[in-house]
Amino acid sequence: MAVHDIAHVELFTRDKVSMVDHFVSAMGFTVAAEAVEVDRSSTLLRQGDVRLVVTTGHGIWGFLHQHGDGIADIALACDDVTATYEAALAAGARPAPSRYGAPRLEAFGDVCHTLLPRRPAGSTPPGRRWVVAGTAPAPAVERIRRLDHVAVCAEPQTTAHLAAFYQDAFGFSRLSAPAEQPVLRSASERVTLALAAPATTATAADPLVGFLARNGGPGVQSLAFRSPDIVSGVRELRARGMEFLPAPDAHYDRLAGRFPDLADLRDAQVLAHGAPGAYLLQAFGRSPHERSTLSYDLVQRHGSPELGAALMARYAAVERHQMAVR
């Protein structure tokens, strides 16, 4: 019943052409295939081990009306799909309608998990009539290698229940983190979910409260992509047109001695966390979506630092940005 990896992530969007252009032009993804159905069309993008499906069409208008652009499906690659599905149902998971012949489970909000068998790296998601794209060359250097973690914003006082769901249904382990911000990881260490919810006493100024309002409920707040070199990655993606949240100068004064290469990235929110032997660098992307919900980050890891401080830093960065644009 082991969950091995994230097979792909599916983004529902009103403007597929614009979003595909953003991922290709600004973030270095390559178009791998296209699929057209009666009520929707999809583009499969890839970079490193990341597979991202971008979908639009009148068949998803209900989701878009409620949430705006957002992640609708986090497909999980499993060692044994049937065993994983049955174990999840036994643990209390609720089935969701299946569109492409694969079992599907409700996760949080309107986000679901499609369960898929492990497949070769170059394969397309099953169930759709994909037309493989032409031989577009991959970037000379891939700045994104894999999906490091998915940040999820939930309703107040629900993270403990959601964490228990992933532990019981999929055998995830709970990493040490603040009680209100549990981080869950699969046994393979290839799937990491970072959960957070606003406090019951939080005001409208809280970034998590703001996300829930703009998103129409719980959902994926950010996809954090693993980069082998965050300094080069931020430089290149920024030159391509990707925008990053700014950080205060005082922060770089604290980082100058430890990470001197970050000194010229003052207009990108690059933060460092962890001990010298295990650190995490994270650059927070500005959301390209109309409701400013879903965003995309770059992460560079050394060792296995905890995510708690990084999550707090992301929320603080968003709050500073919101205050600056008011």
Residue frames relative to the residue before (quaternion, step in Angstrom):
aa qw qx qy qz dx dy dz
M 1.0000 0.0000 0.0000 0.0000 0.00 0.00 0.00
A 0.3908 0.7593 -0.4563 0.2499 3.58 1.25 0.24
V 0.3044 -0.6905 0.6265 0.1951 3.54 -1.15 0.81
H 0.2571 -0.8168 0.5027 0.1184 3.55 -0.57 1.14
D 0.8107 -0.1064 0.1534 0.5549 3.60 0.78 -0.97
I 0.5009 -0.5651 0.5290 0.3872 3.54 -1.37 -0.09
A 0.3478 -0.7657 0.5063 0.1909 3.57 -0.47 1.22
H 0.7367 -0.2440 0.1586 0.6104 3.55 1.02 -0.86
V 0.2838 -0.7064 0.6162 0.2016 3.52 -1.35 0.27
E 0.1968 -0.8011 0.5568 0.0979 3.59 -0.86 0.95
L 0.1872 -0.7777 0.5975 0.0556 3.53 -0.83 1.14
F 0.2112 -0.7381 0.6274 0.1303 3.57 -0.91 0.96
T 0.0609 0.8136 -0.5708 0.0922 3.58 -0.79 1.00
R 0.5152 -0.6305 0.4839 0.3208 3.56 -1.20 0.54
D 0.7967 0.2220 -0.0788 0.5566 3.58 1.02 -0.79
K 0.1767 -0.8287 0.5237 0.0880 3.56 0.14 1.28
V 0.6237 0.5567 -0.3528 0.4203 3.58 0.94 -0.81
S 0.6854 0.4829 -0.2845 0.4649 3.58 0.88 -0.95
M 0.6892 0.4796 -0.2987 0.4536 3.59 0.91 -0.87
V 0.6249 0.5129 -0.3503 0.4729 3.60 0.98 -0.72
D 0.6337 0.5230 -0.3319 0.4634 3.58 0.99 -0.79
H 0.6315 0.5300 -0.3363 0.4552 3.60 1.00 -0.77
F 0.6952 0.4747 -0.2865 0.4574 3.58 0.82 -0.96
V 0.6940 0.4607 -0.2804 0.4770 3.58 1.01 -0.77
S 0.7544 0.4143 -0.2270 0.4558 3.58 0.69 -1.08
A 0.7804 0.3664 -0.1835 0.4723 3.57 0.83 -0.99
M 0.8079 0.2986 -0.1320 0.4906 3.59 1.04 -0.69
G 0.5358 -0.6991 0.3685 0.2973 3.59 1.24 0.09
F 0.3944 0.7018 -0.5013 0.3171 3.59 1.17 0.44
T 0.3004 -0.7279 0.5887 0.1826 3.57 -1.32 0.38
V 0.4292 -0.6736 0.5345 0.2764 3.59 -1.00 0.82
A 0.1895 -0.8147 0.5433 0.0717 3.57 -0.67 1.15
A 0.8029 -0.1150 0.1249 0.5714 3.61 0.96 -0.81
E 0.2341 -0.7409 0.6134 0.1417 3.54 -1.36 0.38
A 0.0496 -0.7788 0.6248 0.0266 3.57 -1.18 0.68
V 0.1166 -0.7864 0.6053 0.0391 3.58 -0.93 0.96
E 0.0599 -0.7803 0.6225 0.0039 3.56 -0.90 1.04
V 0.7347 -0.4232 0.2827 0.4485 3.57 -1.28 0.12
D 0.8325 0.2150 -0.0769 0.5049 3.58 0.83 -0.97
R 0.7942 0.1662 -0.1102 0.5740 3.60 1.22 0.17
S 0.1497 -0.7527 0.6278 0.1302 3.54 -1.32 0.25
S 0.1603 -0.8068 0.5676 0.0354 3.54 -1.10 0.76
T 0.1705 -0.7400 0.6410 0.1122 3.51 -1.29 0.59
L 0.2488 -0.7552 0.5913 0.1347 3.57 -0.91 0.96
L 0.0952 -0.7907 0.6047 0.0097 3.55 -0.76 1.13
R 0.0377 -0.8047 0.5918 0.0283 3.56 -1.12 0.55
Q 0.1191 0.7335 -0.6668 0.0565 3.48 -1.35 0.54
G 0.7970 0.0298 -0.0728 0.5988 3.57 -0.62 1.07
D 0.7670 -0.2914 0.2491 0.5145 3.58 -0.82 -1.03
V 0.5198 0.6565 -0.4053 0.3668 3.60 1.27 0.00
R 0.0546 -0.7555 0.6525 0.0242 3.55 -1.04 0.90
L 0.0214 -0.8097 0.5834 -0.0599 3.56 -0.60 1.21
V 0.1576 -0.7771 0.6058 0.0660 3.57 -0.76 1.10
V 0.1243 -0.7844 0.6066 0.0367 3.58 -0.77 1.10
T 0.0289 -0.8380 0.5405 -0.0687 3.57 -0.52 1.24
T 0.0141 0.7688 -0.6392 0.0131 3.54 -1.16 0.75
G 0.4077 0.7150 -0.5138 0.2421 3.59 -1.28 0.19
H 0.6478 -0.5576 0.3485 0.3846 3.58 -1.21 0.45
G 0.5653 0.6149 -0.3855 0.3920 3.60 1.19 -0.28
I 0.7415 0.3586 -0.2189 0.5231 3.60 1.21 -0.30
W 0.3082 0.7900 -0.4875 0.2077 3.59 1.23 0.29
G 0.6070 0.5667 -0.3628 0.4228 3.60 1.03 -0.72
F 0.6528 0.4969 -0.3044 0.4841 3.58 0.94 -0.89
L 0.6901 0.4913 -0.2908 0.4449 3.58 0.84 -0.98
H 0.6291 0.5287 -0.3432 0.4550 3.60 1.02 -0.71
Q 0.7031 0.4631 -0.2636 0.4709 3.58 0.96 -0.86
H 0.8464 0.2273 -0.0605 0.4778 3.57 0.78 -1.02
G 0.3960 -0.6576 0.5342 0.3541 3.58 1.08 -0.53
D 0.7517 -0.3103 0.2631 0.5190 3.58 -1.22 -0.34
G 0.2867 0.7735 -0.5315 0.1925 3.59 -0.86 0.84
I 0.6050 -0.5413 0.4418 0.3818 3.52 -1.35 0.23
A 0.1714 -0.8078 0.5607 0.0606 3.56 -0.76 1.12
D 0.8091 0.1000 -0.0192 0.5787 3.59 1.12 -0.59
I 0.0971 -0.7299 0.6744 0.0548 3.52 -1.05 0.93
A 0.1756 -0.8233 0.5346 0.0747 3.56 -0.06 1.32
L 0.2176 -0.8007 0.5527 0.0777 3.55 -0.81 1.07
A 0.3017 -0.7335 0.5845 0.1713 3.57 -0.89 0.99
C 0.1043 -0.8340 0.5416 -0.0124 3.56 -0.60 1.20
D 0.5426 -0.5984 0.4790 0.3435 3.55 -1.21 0.52
D 0.7777 0.0155 0.0200 0.6282 3.58 1.08 -0.80
V 0.3238 -0.7928 0.4829 0.1829 3.58 -0.15 1.30
T 0.6788 0.5037 -0.3046 0.4391 3.59 0.80 -0.97
A 0.6741 0.4889 -0.2990 0.4661 3.58 0.88 -0.91
T 0.6460 0.5148 -0.3201 0.4639 3.58 0.99 -0.81
Y 0.6567 0.5146 -0.3066 0.4581 3.57 0.93 -0.91
E 0.6882 0.4806 -0.2870 0.4615 3.59 0.84 -0.95
A 0.6445 0.5084 -0.3246 0.4698 3.59 1.01 -0.77
A 0.6461 0.5155 -0.3220 0.4616 3.59 1.00 -0.79
L 0.6465 0.5031 -0.3221 0.4745 3.61 0.97 -0.80
A 0.6478 0.5204 -0.3168 0.4574 3.57 0.99 -0.81
A 0.6850 0.4708 -0.2705 0.4858 3.56 1.17 -0.61
G 0.6701 -0.5328 0.2873 0.4296 3.58 1.27 0.12
A 0.4199 0.6989 -0.4812 0.3221 3.59 1.22 0.12
R 0.3202 -0.7452 0.5561 0.1817 3.54 -1.16 0.66
P 0.4396 -0.7008 0.4878 0.2787 3.60 -0.85 0.91
A 0.2182 -0.7432 0.6183 0.1332 3.54 -1.21 0.62
P 0.6296 -0.5368 0.3779 0.4156 3.62 -1.11 0.52
S 0.2884 -0.7576 0.5650 0.1539 3.55 -0.97 0.91
R 0.2367 -0.7960 0.5450 0.1156 3.57 -0.80 1.02
Y 0.8091 0.2843 -0.1154 0.5013 3.58 0.97 -0.79
G 0.6840 -0.5369 0.2809 0.4062 3.55 1.13 0.64
A 0.6351 0.5008 -0.3334 0.4845 3.59 1.26 0.01
P 0.5474 -0.6091 0.4430 0.3648 3.63 -1.02 0.64
R 0.1048 -0.8007 0.5897 -0.0110 3.52 -1.06 0.86
L 0.1438 -0.8017 0.5788 0.0396 3.57 -1.01 0.86
E 0.4851 -0.6181 0.5257 0.3259 3.55 -1.18 0.59
A 0.2107 -0.7862 0.5707 0.1088 3.57 -1.03 0.80
F 0.7171 -0.3058 0.2629 0.5685 3.61 0.29 -1.26
G 0.7955 0.1329 -0.1408 0.5742 3.56 -0.95 0.82
D 0.7163 -0.3647 0.3083 0.5087 3.57 -0.79 -1.05
V 0.4496 0.6654 -0.4618 0.3766 3.58 1.20 0.48
C 0.1269 -0.8011 0.5838 0.0379 3.57 -0.96 0.92
H 0.3071 -0.6983 0.6050 0.2283 3.51 -1.41 0.16
T 0.1839 -0.7297 0.6487 0.1137 3.56 -0.78 1.05
L 0.2643 -0.7694 0.5648 0.1387 3.59 -0.89 0.94
L 0.0096 -0.8174 0.5722 -0.0655 3.55 -0.64 1.17
P 0.5054 -0.6150 0.4900 0.3553 3.59 -1.15 0.44
R 0.5836 -0.5510 0.4476 0.3943 3.55 -1.21 0.40
R 0.0769 -0.8147 0.5743 -0.0240 3.55 -0.85 1.04
P 0.6521 -0.5014 0.3729 0.4293 3.61 -1.21 0.32
A 0.6569 -0.5686 0.3318 0.3674 3.56 -1.09 0.74
G 0.7507 0.4238 -0.2360 0.4485 3.62 0.93 -0.77
S 0.4898 0.6880 -0.4254 0.3252 3.61 1.24 0.00
T 0.4318 -0.6757 0.5356 0.2647 3.56 -1.29 0.44
P 0.6174 -0.5333 0.4012 0.4164 3.63 -1.14 0.45
P 0.4698 -0.7121 0.4420 0.2772 3.61 -0.80 0.95
G 0.7236 0.4910 -0.3255 0.3598 3.52 -1.33 0.35
R 0.7261 0.3557 -0.2397 0.5374 3.60 1.20 -0.26
R 0.4637 -0.6639 0.5098 0.2904 3.54 -1.20 0.53
W 0.0715 -0.8358 0.5443 -0.0056 3.51 0.23 1.31
V 0.1809 -0.7223 0.6568 0.1193 3.49 -1.19 0.76
V 0.3762 -0.7536 0.4929 0.2180 3.55 -0.44 1.23
A 0.4668 -0.6911 0.4828 0.2672 3.55 -0.92 0.95
G 0.6648 -0.4931 0.3812 0.4118 3.54 -1.32 0.23
T 0.6549 -0.5374 0.3718 0.3796 3.53 -1.28 0.10
A 0.0456 0.8034 -0.5878 0.0831 3.56 0.58 1.16
P 0.4408 -0.7174 0.4631 0.2767 3.60 -0.71 0.97
A 0.4662 -0.6463 0.5250 0.2988 3.54 -1.09 0.70
P 0.6334 -0.5260 0.3818 0.4200 3.61 -1.16 0.45
A 0.6007 -0.5762 0.4093 0.3737 3.56 -1.11 0.70
V 0.7714 0.0843 -0.0385 0.6296 3.56 1.09 -0.77
E 0.2684 -0.7593 0.5708 0.1601 3.57 -0.71 1.05
R 0.2841 -0.7887 0.5280 0.1357 3.54 -0.56 1.22
I 0.7211 0.3307 -0.2091 0.5718 3.57 1.30 -0.29
R 0.1951 -0.8109 0.5458 0.0807 3.57 -0.75 1.06
R 0.7937 -0.1202 0.1271 0.5827 3.60 0.95 -0.83
L 0.5463 -0.5741 0.4801 0.3761 3.55 -1.33 0.08
D 0.3193 -0.7860 0.5013 0.1700 3.57 -0.39 1.25
H 0.7682 -0.2335 0.1660 0.5726 3.58 0.81 -0.97
V 0.3351 -0.6993 0.5974 0.2048 3.51 -1.34 0.41
A 0.2217 -0.7756 0.5799 0.1142 3.58 -0.75 1.06
V 0.1226 -0.8109 0.5723 -0.0017 3.55 -0.70 1.18
C 0.1776 -0.7579 0.6177 0.1114 3.57 -0.99 0.86
A 0.1053 -0.8113 0.5751 0.0026 3.55 -0.71 1.15
E 0.6504 -0.4925 0.3990 0.4186 3.55 -1.33 0.11
P 0.6557 -0.5104 0.3654 0.4195 3.63 -1.16 0.45
Q 0.8628 0.1248 -0.1243 0.4740 3.53 -1.16 0.82
T 0.5749 0.5905 -0.3956 0.4053 3.61 1.06 0.63
T 0.5025 0.6914 -0.4293 0.2916 3.61 1.16 -0.26
A 0.6194 0.5392 -0.3581 0.4443 3.60 1.01 -0.69
H 0.6592 0.4953 -0.3069 0.4753 3.57 0.96 -0.84
L 0.6661 0.4998 -0.3057 0.4616 3.58 0.94 -0.86
A 0.6292 0.5257 -0.3319 0.4666 3.59 1.03 -0.76
A 0.6490 0.5139 -0.3137 0.4651 3.58 0.97 -0.85
F 0.6012 0.5643 -0.3526 0.4425 3.58 1.08 -0.71
Y 0.7068 0.4483 -0.2783 0.4712 3.61 0.80 -0.94
Q 0.6276 0.5227 -0.3439 0.4633 3.56 1.09 -0.60
D 0.7305 0.4356 -0.2422 0.4670 3.57 0.84 -0.98
A 0.7305 0.4550 -0.2478 0.4448 3.58 0.90 -0.92
F 0.8305 0.2057 -0.0669 0.5133 3.59 0.94 -0.87
G 0.4946 -0.6896 0.4162 0.3264 3.57 1.24 0.04
F 0.3057 0.7521 -0.5250 0.2556 3.58 1.13 0.55
S 0.3466 -0.7017 0.5791 0.2283 3.54 -1.26 0.48
R 0.3591 -0.7094 0.5625 0.2266 3.52 -1.11 0.71
L 0.2780 -0.7610 0.5658 0.1531 3.55 -0.70 1.11
S 0.6097 -0.5475 0.4063 0.4042 3.57 -1.16 0.46
A 0.2358 0.7353 -0.5932 0.2277 3.54 -0.79 1.09
P 0.6552 -0.4716 0.3706 0.4594 3.62 -1.18 0.25
A 0.6273 -0.5877 0.3611 0.3615 3.55 -1.06 0.80
E 0.7152 0.4415 -0.2577 0.4765 3.59 1.01 -0.77
Q 0.7486 0.3042 -0.1934 0.5564 3.60 1.29 -0.08
P 0.0327 0.8320 -0.5528 0.0337 3.62 0.55 1.06
V 0.2025 -0.7403 0.6303 0.1172 3.53 -1.20 0.70
L 0.1475 -0.8049 0.5739 0.0306 3.57 -0.75 1.12
R 0.0274 -0.8072 0.5894 -0.0156 3.57 -0.98 0.82
S 0.4785 -0.6657 0.4987 0.2815 3.56 -1.05 0.83
A 0.6525 -0.5201 0.3766 0.4023 3.56 -1.27 0.40
S 0.6479 0.5222 -0.3144 0.4568 3.59 1.12 -0.61
E 0.3347 -0.7584 0.4704 0.3027 3.58 1.36 -0.40
R 0.5157 0.6371 -0.4153 0.3944 3.59 1.22 0.46
V 0.7377 0.3135 -0.1972 0.5645 3.60 1.25 -0.28
T 0.0579 0.7919 -0.6031 0.0760 3.57 -0.68 1.11
L 0.0744 -0.7767 0.6253 0.0125 3.55 -0.88 1.03
A 0.1531 -0.7736 0.6117 0.0622 3.55 -0.86 1.02
L 0.1454 -0.8237 0.5469 0.0354 3.57 -0.46 1.24
A 0.0740 0.7794 -0.6204 0.0458 3.55 -1.13 0.66
A 0.0190 -0.7750 0.6316 0.0084 3.55 -1.22 0.58
P 0.5176 -0.6315 0.4588 0.3505 3.60 -1.04 0.60
A 0.5547 -0.5774 0.4754 0.3646 3.53 -1.23 0.47
T 0.6101 -0.5670 0.4011 0.3813 3.56 -1.16 0.54
T 0.6987 0.4535 -0.2661 0.4851 3.59 1.18 -0.49
A 0.4258 0.7262 -0.4555 0.2897 3.60 1.26 -0.01
T 0.3736 -0.7212 0.5451 0.2076 3.54 -1.14 0.72
A 0.7187 -0.4382 0.3223 0.4331 3.55 -1.32 0.07
A 0.6087 0.5694 -0.3538 0.4244 3.60 1.19 -0.43
D 0.5240 0.6323 -0.4174 0.3890 3.61 1.21 -0.32
P 0.5077 -0.6758 0.4325 0.3139 3.65 -0.77 0.95
L 0.6526 0.5119 -0.3265 0.4533 3.60 1.03 -0.69
V 0.6153 0.5174 -0.3377 0.4895 3.58 1.07 -0.70
G 0.6509 0.5225 -0.3067 0.4574 3.55 0.99 -0.87
F 0.6356 0.5248 -0.3328 0.4580 3.56 0.99 -0.80
L 0.6693 0.5058 -0.3135 0.4449 3.60 0.82 -0.95
A 0.6483 0.5100 -0.3170 0.4680 3.59 1.06 -0.73
R 0.7102 0.4529 -0.2716 0.4657 3.59 0.83 -0.96
N 0.7137 0.4555 -0.2426 0.4736 3.56 1.07 -0.77
G 0.4073 -0.7187 0.4747 0.3037 3.59 1.19 -0.23
G 0.8029 -0.1719 0.0801 0.5652 3.57 1.06 0.75
P 0.7639 -0.3622 0.2528 0.4705 3.59 -1.28 -0.15
G 0.2012 0.7776 -0.5821 0.1269 3.53 -1.21 0.52
V 0.6459 -0.4830 0.4091 0.4268 3.53 -1.35 -0.15
Q 0.2707 -0.7904 0.5348 0.1263 3.54 -0.70 1.13
S 0.8085 -0.0916 0.0643 0.5777 3.60 1.01 -0.69
L 0.2605 -0.6877 0.6505 0.1898 3.49 -1.36 0.50
A 0.1537 -0.7922 0.5873 0.0619 3.58 -0.67 1.11
F 0.1806 -0.8143 0.5488 0.0558 3.57 -0.50 1.25
R 0.4201 -0.7084 0.5148 0.2381 3.57 -0.92 0.95
S 0.0798 -0.7876 0.6109 0.0100 3.56 -0.88 1.03
P 0.4664 -0.6866 0.4714 0.2981 3.61 -0.97 0.75
D 0.7842 0.0808 -0.0230 0.6148 3.59 1.19 -0.54
I 0.2449 -0.8278 0.4859 0.1366 3.56 -0.03 1.29
V 0.6004 0.5637 -0.3716 0.4286 3.60 1.06 -0.62
S 0.6923 0.4410 -0.2706 0.5031 3.58 0.85 -0.97
G 0.6303 0.5545 -0.3319 0.4302 3.56 1.04 -0.77
V 0.6717 0.4786 -0.2980 0.4805 3.58 0.88 -0.93
R 0.6372 0.5351 -0.3361 0.4412 3.58 0.91 -0.84
E 0.7128 0.4582 -0.2713 0.4564 3.56 0.80 -1.00
L 0.6921 0.4720 -0.2960 0.4589 3.59 0.82 -0.94
R 0.6157 0.5252 -0.3456 0.4750 3.58 1.07 -0.65
A 0.6482 0.5044 -0.3149 0.4756 3.59 0.99 -0.79
R 0.6509 0.5147 -0.3090 0.4647 3.59 1.11 -0.64
G 0.6525 -0.5284 0.3175 0.4407 3.58 1.21 -0.42
M 0.4956 0.6361 -0.4526 0.3807 3.60 1.21 0.04
E 0.2671 -0.7743 0.5573 0.1360 3.57 -0.96 0.89
F 0.1702 -0.7758 0.6029 0.0757 3.53 -1.08 0.83
L 0.5337 -0.6177 0.4705 0.3351 3.55 -1.18 0.59
P 0.4341 -0.7157 0.4792 0.2639 3.61 -0.88 0.87
A 0.2711 -0.7394 0.5951 0.1603 3.53 -1.29 0.46
P 0.5552 -0.6041 0.4416 0.3630 3.63 -1.11 0.52
D 0.6187 -0.5792 0.3846 0.3659 3.56 -1.10 0.69
A 0.6051 0.5877 -0.3635 0.3953 3.57 1.02 -0.77
H 0.6012 0.5710 -0.3706 0.4185 3.57 1.06 -0.63
Y 0.6935 0.4774 -0.2923 0.4536 3.59 0.90 -0.86
D 0.5514 0.5842 -0.3982 0.4429 3.55 1.18 -0.43
R 0.6740 0.4884 -0.2873 0.4740 3.58 1.05 -0.78
L 0.7185 0.4528 -0.2510 0.4645 3.59 1.10 -0.64
A 0.4855 0.7297 -0.4168 0.2410 3.58 1.18 -0.56
G 0.7127 0.4627 -0.2813 0.4458 3.59 0.85 -0.88
R 0.7309 0.4544 -0.2363 0.4511 3.55 1.01 -0.79
F 0.7949 0.1055 -0.0320 0.5966 3.58 1.05 -0.81
P 0.1091 -0.8521 0.5080 0.0628 3.60 0.48 1.16
D 0.6047 0.5821 -0.3692 0.3990 3.63 1.07 -0.56
L 0.6276 0.5501 -0.3410 0.4327 3.60 1.20 -0.36
A 0.4630 0.7421 -0.4192 0.2432 3.58 1.22 -0.34
D 0.7397 0.3998 -0.2464 0.4819 3.61 1.04 -0.62
L 0.6012 0.5466 -0.3691 0.4512 3.59 1.22 0.34
R 0.1580 0.8453 -0.4989 0.1075 3.57 1.03 0.77
D 0.6968 0.4462 -0.2937 0.4786 3.60 1.12 -0.41
A 0.6493 0.4167 -0.3463 0.5336 3.57 1.20 0.46
Q 0.4400 -0.7025 0.4990 0.2527 3.56 -0.99 0.90
V 0.1264 0.7848 -0.5903 0.1399 3.58 0.16 1.29
L 0.0177 -0.8160 0.5763 -0.0408 3.57 -0.59 1.13
A 0.2349 -0.7668 0.5849 0.1213 3.54 -1.13 0.70
H 0.0269 -0.7941 0.6067 -0.0232 3.54 -1.03 0.84
G 0.7115 0.4749 -0.3305 0.3987 3.53 -1.21 0.52
A 0.6349 -0.5260 0.4178 0.3816 3.52 -1.38 0.16
P 0.6956 -0.4781 0.3117 0.4364 3.62 -1.19 0.33
G 0.7132 0.4553 -0.2722 0.4582 3.60 1.01 -0.65
A 0.7795 0.1482 -0.0857 0.6026 3.59 1.24 -0.24
Y 0.1793 0.8061 -0.5401 0.1621 3.55 -0.11 1.25
L 0.2042 -0.7478 0.6193 0.1245 3.51 -1.35 0.35
L 0.1314 -0.7596 0.6337 0.0636 3.55 -0.90 1.00
Q 0.0069 0.8190 -0.5719 0.0466 3.57 -0.81 0.95
A 0.1508 -0.7595 0.6295 0.0644 3.56 -0.94 1.01
F 0.2778 -0.8049 0.5119 0.1140 3.54 -0.65 1.17
G 0.2870 -0.7813 0.5340 0.1481 3.57 -0.57 1.16
R 0.4545 -0.6442 0.5386 0.2972 3.53 -1.20 0.60
S 0.5140 -0.6629 0.4419 0.3181 3.59 -0.87 0.89
P 0.2882 -0.7682 0.5447 0.1737 3.61 -0.87 0.91
H 0.5819 0.6234 -0.3505 0.3872 3.58 1.30 -0.03
E 0.6724 -0.5535 0.3249 0.3688 3.54 -1.15 0.72
R 0.7459 0.3799 -0.2217 0.5001 3.60 0.91 -0.85
S 0.3741 -0.7548 0.4672 0.2684 3.61 1.28 0.03
T 0.3557 0.7226 -0.5131 0.2967 3.55 0.87 0.96
L 0.8109 0.2553 -0.1289 0.5105 3.56 0.17 -1.27
S 0.0049 0.7897 -0.6130 0.0249 3.56 -0.99 0.90
Y 0.3415 -0.7408 0.5567 0.1574 3.54 -1.33 0.34
D 0.1266 -0.8139 0.5669 0.0132 3.56 -0.76 1.12
L 0.3048 -0.6883 0.6134 0.2389 3.51 -1.39 0.21
V 0.0839 -0.7917 0.6051 0.0089 3.55 -1.02 0.87
Q 0.0502 -0.7466 0.6609 0.0572 3.53 -1.13 0.73
R 0.1282 -0.8143 0.5651 0.0324 3.56 -0.76 1.05
H 0.0260 -0.7218 0.6876 0.0739 3.48 -1.34 0.46
G 0.7824 0.1050 -0.1230 0.6014 3.54 -0.41 1.21
S 0.5371 -0.6168 0.4671 0.3360 3.59 -1.18 -0.54
P 0.0057 0.8237 -0.5663 0.0287 3.60 0.39 1.18
E 0.5519 -0.6010 0.4560 0.3554 3.55 -1.21 0.44
L 0.4647 -0.7042 0.4769 0.2464 3.55 -1.23 0.53
G 0.4477 0.7366 -0.4432 0.2461 3.59 1.19 -0.35
A 0.6960 0.4653 -0.2837 0.4676 3.59 0.80 -0.97
A 0.6279 0.5387 -0.3377 0.4490 3.58 1.04 -0.75
L 0.6492 0.5127 -0.3244 0.4587 3.58 0.98 -0.80
M 0.6443 0.5113 -0.3235 0.4679 3.56 0.94 -0.86
A 0.6448 0.5220 -0.3188 0.4584 3.58 1.01 -0.79
R 0.6279 0.5270 -0.3463 0.4562 3.60 0.99 -0.76
Y 0.6796 0.4846 -0.3052 0.4584 3.59 0.84 -0.92
A 0.6380 0.5150 -0.3271 0.4698 3.58 1.04 -0.74
A 0.6425 0.5220 -0.3228 0.4587 3.59 1.01 -0.81
V 0.6474 0.5077 -0.3155 0.4728 3.58 0.97 -0.84
E 0.6527 0.5184 -0.3164 0.4529 3.57 0.95 -0.87
R 0.6401 0.5121 -0.3276 0.4698 3.60 0.99 -0.82
H 0.6517 0.5161 -0.3151 0.4578 3.56 0.97 -0.85
Q 0.6595 0.5090 -0.3132 0.4559 3.57 0.93 -0.87
M 0.6521 0.5040 -0.3152 0.4706 3.59 1.01 -0.76
A 0.6592 0.5325 -0.3099 0.4310 3.57 1.04 -0.78
V 0.7396 0.4130 -0.2307 0.4788 3.60 1.06 -0.72
R 0.4938 0.6549 -0.4454 0.3591 3.61 1.20 0.02
